[in-house]
């Protein structure tokens, strides 16, 4: 099967931007949830690792649900929204695994978080690259994806790190992630008004 032409690829990107712009508020909510989660993680550094992982599970579940909503509510070619749906499903899986299996060791939960964050980041970078010719400041989404991937790699390489260091890492990641999602939401809002 032949690869799609440049014009076909551009039209797939054009179908994605209006869908994302109509649902700019989903990125706003995701950003706010990430910031709140990060602040909670930093405010109670003495919390056990399992408690923190459960907090992460709630965050991942809420973030995943909103990402899936954005993918489903979008109009046009479903192929152009696959990355957002995939990111949402990864978040939901991470949240459900954390909720239904709290007896897993903290190490196993960290590996799940690391793998999900790494995959999430890679998929989000791919989605942002598809948008690069259609929207300004797509770099914010690329940086967000790179941050998620880097976070996943760090968690996978150093899963036995102290709970306090991990709390600070997760809290800082969530706050920075939230700020980038808020900035991207307002960029999309401008496109929604222009449409």
C-alpha positions in Angstrom: 0.0 0.0 0.0 1.4 3.4 -1.0 2.2 6.0 1.7 -0.2 9.0 1.8 0.8 12.0 -0.2 1.9 15.3 1.5 -1.6 16.7 0.7 -3.3 13.7 2.3 -1.0 14.0 5.4 -1.8 17.7 5.6 -5.5 17.1 5.4 -5.3 14.6 8.3 -3.5 17.2 10.4 -6.2 19.8 9.4 -8.9 17.4 10.6 -7.1 17.0 13.9 -6.6 20.7 14.8 -10.3 21.7 14.8 -11.2 18.6 16.9 -8.5 19.5 19.5 -9.4 23.2 19.4 -13.1 22.5 20.1 -12.0 20.5 23.1 -9.3 22.9 24.4 -10.8 22.8 27.8 -9.9 19.1 28.2 -6.2 20.0 28.1 -7.0 22.8 30.6 -8.6 20.3 33.0 -5.7 17.8 32.5 -3.2 20.6 33.3 -5.1 21.7 36.4 -5.4 18.1 37.7 -1.6 17.6 37.1 -0.7 20.8 39.0 -3.0 19.9 42.0 -1.5 16.3 42.0 2.0 17.7 42.0 1.3 20.2 44.8 -0.3 17.4 46.9 2.7 15.2 46.3 5.1 18.0 47.4 3.0 19.1 50.4 3.1 15.6 52.0 6.6 14.2 51.3 6.4 11.9 54.3 3.6 9.8 52.7 4.5 6.2 51.9 5.4 5.2 48.4 2.3 3.1 48.1 0.0 6.0 49.0 1.8 8.2 46.5 1.4 5.6 43.8 -2.3 5.4 44.6 -2.5 9.2 44.2 -0.7 8.7 40.9 -3.3 6.1 40.0 -6.1 8.6 40.6 -4.3 11.2 38.5 -3.6 8.8 35.7 -7.2 7.6 35.6 -8.7 11.1 35.5 -6.1 12.3 33.0 -6.8 9.2 30.8 -10.6 9.6 30.9 -10.3 13.3 29.8 -7.9 12.3 27.0 -10.3 9.6 25.7 -13.2 12.1 25.9 -11.1 14.5 23.7 -10.4 11.8 21.2 -14.0 10.6 21.0 -15.6 14.0 20.9 -13.4 15.1 18.0 -14.9 15.1 14.6 -13.3 13.9 11.3 -10.9 11.1 10.6 -10.5 8.9 13.7 -7.0 7.9 12.5 -5.9 11.5 13.2 -6.9 11.1 16.9 -5.5 7.7 17.6 -2.6 9.1 19.6 -4.8 10.9 22.0 -7.1 7.9 22.5 -4.0 5.7 23.0 -2.5 8.1 25.6 -5.9 8.2 27.4 -6.2 4.4 27.4 -2.7 4.1 28.9 -3.6 6.5 31.7 -6.8 4.5 32.4 -4.9 1.2 32.5 -2.3 2.7 34.9 -5.0 4.0 37.1 -7.0 0.8 37.2 -3.9 -1.4 37.8 -3.0 0.8 40.7 -6.5 0.7 42.1 -7.3 -3.0 41.7 -3.8 -4.3 42.7 -2.7 -2.1 45.7 -1.0 -5.2 47.1 1.6 -5.2 44.4 5.0 -4.2 45.6 6.0 -0.6 45.2 8.7 -1.7 42.8 6.2 -3.4 40.5 3.9 -0.3 40.6 6.9 1.9 39.8 7.7 -0.2 36.8 4.1 0.1 35.5 4.3 3.9 36.0 7.6 4.1 34.3 6.5 2.0 31.3 3.2 4.0 30.9 5.0 7.3 31.2 7.6 6.3 28.6 5.0 5.1 26.1 2.7 8.1 26.9 5.6 10.5 26.1 6.6 8.8 22.8 3.0 8.7 21.6 2.4 12.4 22.6 5.6 13.4 20.7 4.3 11.6 17.6 1.0 13.4 17.9 2.7 16.8 18.4 4.9 16.3 15.3 1.7 15.6 13.3 0.4 19.0 14.4 3.6 21.0 13.8 2.5 22.6 10.5 -1.0 23.3 11.7 -0.5 25.0 15.0 1.9 27.4 16.7 3.8 26.4 19.8 3.4 22.6 19.2 6.8 22.5 20.9 4.9 22.7 24.2 3.3 19.3 23.5 6.6 17.9 22.3 8.4 19.0 25.5 5.5 17.6 27.5 5.9 14.2 25.8 9.7 14.4 26.2 9.3 15.1 29.9 6.9 12.2 30.3 9.3 9.9 28.4 12.3 11.1 30.5 10.3 10.6 33.7 9.5 7.1 32.6 13.1 6.3 31.8 14.3 7.6 35.2 11.7 5.6 37.1 12.7 2.5 35.2 16.4 2.9 35.6 16.2 3.9 39.3 13.1 2.2 40.7 14.7 1.6 44.1 15.4 5.3 44.7 14.3 6.6 48.1 10.6 7.4 48.5 11.3 11.0 49.3 13.3 11.6 46.2 10.6 9.9 44.1 7.9 12.0 45.7 9.8 15.2 44.7 10.5 13.8 41.2 6.8 12.9 40.7 5.6 16.2 42.1 7.9 18.3 40.0 7.0 16.3 36.9 3.3 16.7 37.5 3.5 20.5 38.1 5.7 21.1 35.0 3.5 18.8 33.0 0.4 20.7 34.1 1.9 24.1 33.2 2.7 22.8 29.7 -0.8 21.4 29.3 -2.3 24.7 30.4 -0.2 26.7 28.0 -1.2 24.2 25.2 -4.9 24.5 26.1 -4.8 28.3 25.7 -3.0 27.9 22.4 -5.9 25.6 21.3 -8.4 28.1 22.6 -7.1 30.8 20.3 -7.6 28.4 17.4 -11.1 27.6 18.6 -12.0 31.3 18.6 -10.5 31.8 15.1 -12.5 28.9 13.6 
